[in-house]
Amino acid sequence: MINNLIRLPFQLSFKKKFCKFKILNSAKVNFLRIRGGTKCNLQIGSESVVLGFLCFERAGATISIGDNTFINDSHIITASNVFIGNNVLISWGVTIVDHNSHSLLYSERLGDFLDWKQGKKDWSNVICKPVNVGDKAWIGFNSIILKGVNIGEGAIVGAGSVVTKDVPAWTIVAGNPAKIIREIPENER
C-alpha cells in the first residue's frame, strides 16, 4: 500500500480552491483521503508517511505533521488545529478530533446534519480546542484523542485508549478514560 502513494522527491507547495498544502521532501501521502473545507491548511514534514484520512471541517482549520512521522489508517478531524510532532507513530484505527462535532444542546444541533450536507453548518456553537501530539509519541491502535489534549514528548498511549486529558512527557497511559500506567525511565527513552 505504501508503494502506491505519491512520494515527493521535492518540496511541494500549492493552493487549491479549498486548501493550502505544503508537503516537504520525500513525504508519502494518500491524497485521495483528504476532505477539505475552505481555506484549510495542511503541512507534512520530510520523510513522513500519511495513510490516514484527513478531514478539515471548517474554514481556517489546520493539520500540521512533523518530519519522519508515520500515520497509519487513522482519522484526523479538525475544525481548529491539530499539531503532530516529529518522529511520531500513529497506529491504525486512531481518531484524533479537536471538537465536539455538535452542540451539547439539542435545540442548537437540531438542523446540524442538513446544514452540514449543504455546506453551511454553524460552528459557532461547537466547542473546539487544539490537539497537540509531541515529538516521539506513539499512539496505539484504536485509540481516541479528544479536543484540547496535549500528548507530551515520548508518551505512549496504549491500544484502545480514550484520551480526555493531557498526557505528561515520557509516560504510558491506557484505558477508558486513559490513566497514567507508569513513567518511562531515562534508560528506556
Protein Blocks (a to p, Z undefined) as FASTA:
>chain_A
ZZmpccdfbdcddddfkbccdddehiacdfklcccdehiacdddehiacfbdcddfbghi
acdddehiacdddddddfkbccddehiacdehiacdfbehiafblklmmmmmmmmmnopa
cfklpccddddddehiacdehiacdehiacdehiacdehiacfbdcdehiacedjddddf
bdcdfklZZ
